[in-house]
Amino acid sequence: MMRGLSRASLAEVEERFNAVAGSADLGTLADELFSVADLFDREHGLRRNLSDPARPAAQKAQAVRVLLEGKVSNAALETVTAAVSAKWARSGDLSDALERLGVIAAAAEAEAQGKLDEVEDELFRFGRIVASNLELHRTLAAQGVSAQGKGELLTSLLGSKVAPTSLRLITQLVVHPRGRSLDRGLEEFGRLVAAQRQRLVAVVRSAIELSEEQKQRLATWLRTSYGHDVHLNVEVDPRVIGGFSVHIGDDLIDTTIAGRIEEVRRRLAG
């Protein structure tokens, strides 16, 4: 679960990550960082030792090299070495940072392939599919279903229908939830993918499907208002009565009839 990571420590690790990721196979790098994060999650003693601020950074870096050299790419090894050398408030922050960088590597690969928009849309749509299919939700969350079984199910459902990056990220979330719900994980990953191009994500709820022209006009207006490009995730919801609503972070722009009625009620109550 990605909590409030130390900005200074994260910046140090990201600087090293950026230096080595440029010449790396980004998909492989993402998989390796996910795997190491999962290893640290399972091996609590190892994670505590490698994140202990009282231990010398050089000692921890050497331990990681002995553990991982020859088993992961040089880019992954350098990134993990930088991560264990940094100072974290919690031992779990080490795994959080590595998973975060795995998502960034995957997003960078999607951007290089011209599929970043596709990945953002697919993460959002998958969340809506799971939310509307109780049986699928139960299966993906069931502790009795093995990681391999869940991975195979996702491959059969999505393998030929989504971008490889989307499948990689969804599989990571389902197989290694790390204490978070799938909805929360998809939101976290979606924000990191959007940040690859410094964009905001807007969730739009409308009673009817918006036309491409309407989407473009809305995106242009939001970009002007917020000073950033805005990616639209449009959710068709028949319960919306008139107009539409837009969520961007903590902001709500509500033009629905229901929203206006609620605003009148609040004013009368005040």
Secondary structure, 3 states (H helix, E strand, C coil): CCCCCCHHHHHHHHHHHHHHHCCCCHHHHHHHHHHHHHHHHHCHHHHHHHHCCCCCHHHHHHHHHHHHECCECHHHHHHHHHHHHCCCCCCHHHHHHHHHHHHHHHHHHHHHCCCHHHHHHHHHHHHHHHHHCHHHHHHHHCCCCCHHHHHHHHHHHHCCCCCHHHHHHHHHHHHCCCCCCHHHHHHHHHHHHHHCCCCEEEEEEECCCCCHHHHHHHHHHHHHHHCCCEEEEEEECCCCCCCEEEEECCEEEECCHHHHHHHHHHHHHC
